[in-house]
Amino acid sequence: MASLAPHDAPTSPLYRIHHYPAGLIETRALGSLGLLTLRPVLPQDDRLLASLVASLSPQARRFRFHGHGALSSSQVQQMCGVDYREQLALVITTQQDGIEWMLADARYSVDADGEGAEFALLVDEAWQGHGLGRWAMAALQRAADAAGLQWLHGQVLQANTPMRALMRRCGFALSPDAEDEQVLHAQRRLGNNVVALPPLGPSRAPRVLSWLRRALPRNVI
């Protein structure tokens, strides 16, 4: 997917969450694969994200970062330290034998004009084909629309056939780059027609909030 650069994220070592958007948390049961949680990323997710990136094949890394090599620990930390004003990052995680694993990362960075945002998506290769990409993109589009953005746009490599198909399912228009034949531009106007998924079961919310209270410092939410 798009090469949304890690250096676009905040770099201050004094970074703190001023308002964690807990309202974006969702949970879904994926049959025998168990319960999955979609939530905004936390600074302490850097190890989970590093493990996800490290597990990528060379091709998957090229599709996501467009030629960039392995990410440094500081770059991973920056990707987990979003400001929730000009940037948003959502992750999908699961618990296996009491250990949390990150399965997907979807994010956007607001354009300078404040009207649109560039997005990027990464899904664990072992979990592709289960609808995680569409779930993450739907949540990202709803959040962008609620934030008052008019557009989401990103870049897809021509060779990334699964991502091209996902973009079309999510309502994005694809157009060729004028200078690089390997790149396609994906763009979608936001509004009342953003992708929607079935509502969540209310019985799962208390479990998520309990986890959130343990994960975040006091007085954050």
C-alpha positions as CSV (number, residue, x, y, z in Angstrom):
1,M,0.0,0.0,0.0
2,A,1.0,3.6,0.2
3,S,4.4,4.7,1.5
4,L,3.1,7.1,4.1
5,A,6.4,8.0,5.6
6,P,7.3,7.2,9.2
7,H,9.0,10.6,9.6
8,D,5.7,12.3,9.1
9,A,4.8,11.2,12.6
10,P,5.5,13.3,15.8
11,T,9.2,13.0,16.9
12,S,9.1,14.6,20.3
13,P,10.3,12.3,23.1
14,L,7.8,14.2,25.4
15,Y,4.9,13.0,23.3
16,R,1.7,12.3,25.4
17,I,-1.8,11.3,24.5
18,H,-4.0,14.3,25.2
19,H,-7.2,12.7,24.0
20,Y,-7.4,9.1,23.1
21,P,-10.4,8.5,20.7
22,A,-11.9,5.6,22.6
23,G,-15.1,5.9,20.6
24,L,-13.3,4.4,17.6
25,I,-12.8,1.0,19.3
26,E,-14.7,-1.9,17.7
27,T,-14.6,-5.6,18.3
28,R,-15.6,-8.4,16.0
29,A,-15.8,-12.2,16.3
30,L,-14.1,-13.9,13.3
31,G,-15.5,-17.4,13.6
32,S,-12.9,-19.9,14.9
33,L,-10.2,-17.3,14.6
34,G,-11.5,-15.6,17.7
35,L,-12.3,-12.0,18.9
36,L,-10.5,-9.2,17.1
37,T,-10.2,-5.6,18.4
38,L,-9.8,-2.5,16.2
39,R,-8.6,0.5,18.2
40,P,-6.5,3.6,17.9
41,V,-2.8,2.9,18.3
42,L,-1.0,3.5,21.5
43,P,2.7,4.6,22.0
44,Q,3.4,1.3,23.8
45,D,2.3,-0.6,20.7
46,D,5.8,-0.1,19.1
47,R,6.8,-3.7,19.8
48,L,3.7,-5.1,18.3
49,L,4.1,-3.0,15.2
50,A,7.8,-3.8,14.9
51,S,6.9,-7.5,15.0
52,L,4.2,-7.1,12.3
53,V,6.7,-5.2,10.1
54,A,9.5,-7.7,10.7
55,S,7.2,-10.6,9.7
56,L,6.6,-9.1,6.2
57,S,8.0,-10.8,3.1
58,P,10.2,-8.5,0.9
59,Q,7.3,-8.1,-1.5
60,A,4.8,-7.1,1.2
61,R,7.3,-4.6,2.6
62,R,7.8,-3.1,-0.9
63,F,4.0,-2.9,-1.4
64,R,3.6,-1.0,1.9
65,F,6.7,1.1,2.1
66,H,7.5,1.5,-1.6
67,G,11.2,0.4,-1.5
68,H,12.1,1.5,2.1
69,G,14.1,-1.1,4.0
70,A,13.6,-2.2,7.5
71,L,12.2,0.4,9.9
72,S,14.4,1.7,12.7
73,S,13.1,1.5,16.3
74,S,12.7,5.3,16.3
75,Q,10.6,5.2,13.1
76,V,8.3,2.5,14.6
77,Q,8.0,4.6,17.8
78,Q,7.0,7.6,15.7
79,M,4.4,5.6,13.9
80,C,2.8,4.7,17.2
81,G,3.0,8.3,18.5
82,V,0.3,9.9,16.4
83,D,-1.2,13.2,17.5
84,Y,-4.9,12.4,16.8
85,R,-5.3,15.8,15.3
86,E,-3.4,15.8,12.0
87,Q,-2.9,12.0,12.1
88,L,-4.9,8.9,12.9
89,A,-3.7,5.3,13.2
90,L,-6.0,2.3,13.8
91,V,-4.7,-1.2,14.5
92,I,-6.4,-4.6,14.6
93,T,-5.2,-6.9,17.3
94,T,-6.0,-10.3,18.7
95,Q,-5.1,-12.3,21.8
96,Q,-3.5,-15.8,21.5
97,D,-2.5,-17.7,24.6
98,G,-2.6,-14.5,26.6
99,I,-0.3,-12.6,24.2
100,E,-1.5,-9.7,22.0
101,W,-0.6,-9.7,18.3
102,M,-1.1,-6.8,15.8
103,L,-2.7,-8.0,12.6
104,A,-3.3,-4.7,10.7
105,D,-2.4,-1.0,10.7
106,A,-4.4,1.6,8.9
107,R,-3.6,5.3,9.1
108,Y,-4.0,8.7,7.5
109,S,-2.1,12.0,7.6
110,V,-4.1,15.2,6.9
111,D,-3.0,17.3,3.9
112,A,-1.7,20.8,4.3
113,D,-5.0,22.3,3.0
114,G,-7.0,20.4,5.7
115,E,-9.4,19.0,3.1
116,G,-8.1,15.6,2.5
117,A,-5.7,13.0,3.9
118,E,-3.2,10.5,2.6
119,F,-3.9,7.0,3.9
120,A,-1.9,3.7,4.2
121,L,-2.8,0.2,5.0
122,L,-0.9,-2.9,6.2
123,V,-2.4,-6.4,6.9
124,D,-0.4,-9.3,8.2
125,E,0.1,-11.7,5.2
126,A,-1.1,-14.7,7.2
127,W,-4.4,-12.9,8.0
128,Q,-5.2,-11.6,4.5
129,G,-8.4,-12.8,2.9
130,H,-10.4,-12.5,6.2
131,G,-11.8,-9.0,5.7
132,L,-9.4,-7.2,7.9
133,G,-8.4,-4.7,5.2
134,R,-11.9,-3.8,4.4
135,W,-12.8,-3.4,8.1
136,A,-9.8,-1.2,8.7
137,M,-10.5,1.0,5.7
138,A,-14.2,1.3,6.5
139,A,-13.3,2.5,10.0
140,L,-10.7,4.9,8.7
141,Q,-13.1,6.4,6.2
142,R,-15.8,6.9,8.9
143,A,-13.2,8.6,11.2
144,A,-12.0,10.8,8.4
145,D,-15.5,11.8,7.5
146,A,-16.4,12.5,11.1
147,A,-13.2,14.7,11.3
148,G,-14.6,16.9,8.5
149,L,-12.2,15.6,5.8
150,Q,-13.5,15.6,2.2
151,W,-11.1,13.1,0.6
152,L,-8.9,10.1,1.3
153,H,-6.2,9.4,-1.2
154,G,-3.1,7.1,-1.4
155,Q,-0.8,5.3,-3.7
156,V,-1.0,1.6,-4.7
157,L,1.7,-0.2,-6.7
158,Q,0.4,-1.5,-10.0
159,A,1.7,-5.0,-9.1
160,N,-0.3,-5.1,-5.8
161,T,-3.3,-6.8,-7.3
162,P,-5.1,-7.7,-4.0
163,M,-4.8,-4.0,-2.8
164,R,-6.2,-2.8,-6.1
165,A,-9.2,-5.1,-5.7
166,L,-9.7,-3.9,-2.1
167,M,-9.6,-0.3,-3.2
168,R,-12.4,-0.9,-5.7
169,R,-14.5,-2.8,-3.1
170,C,-14.1,0.2,-0.8
171,G,-15.3,2.6,-3.4
172,F,-11.9,4.2,-4.4
173,A,-11.2,5.3,-7.9
174,L,-7.8,4.3,-9.3
175,S,-5.9,6.3,-11.9
176,P,-2.4,6.0,-13.3
177,D,0.5,8.2,-12.2
178,A,1.6,10.6,-14.9
179,E,5.3,10.0,-14.2
180,D,5.6,6.4,-12.8
181,E,3.8,3.6,-14.5
182,Q,4.3,1.3,-11.5
183,V,2.1,3.6,-9.3
184,L,-1.7,4.1,-9.2
185,H,-3.5,6.8,-7.3
186,A,-6.4,5.7,-5.2
187,Q,-8.9,8.4,-4.2
188,R,-12.4,8.6,-2.7
189,R,-14.7,11.4,-1.8
190,L,-16.1,11.1,1.7
191,G,-19.6,11.7,2.8
192,N,-22.8,9.8,3.5
193,N,-21.7,7.0,1.3
194,V,-18.7,5.9,3.3
195,V,-18.3,2.1,3.7
196,A,-20.4,0.8,6.5
197,L,-20.3,-2.6,8.2
198,P,-22.9,-4.3,10.4
199,P,-23.3,-2.9,14.0
200,L,-21.3,-4.4,16.8
201,G,-22.7,-6.5,19.6
202,P,-23.1,-4.3,22.7
203,S,-22.1,-7.0,25.2
204,R,-18.5,-6.8,24.1
205,A,-17.9,-3.1,24.9
206,P,-17.3,-3.5,28.7
207,R,-14.4,-6.0,28.1
208,V,-12.8,-3.5,25.7
209,L,-13.2,-0.6,28.1
210,S,-11.6,-2.7,30.9
211,W,-8.6,-3.3,28.7
212,L,-8.4,0.3,27.8
213,R,-8.3,1.5,31.4
214,R,-5.4,-0.9,32.1
215,A,-3.6,0.2,28.9
216,L,-3.8,4.0,29.3
217,P,-2.5,6.3,32.1
218,R,-5.2,7.6,34.4
219,N,-7.2,10.7,33.4
220,V,-6.5,10.2,29.7
221,I,-9.9,9.0,28.7
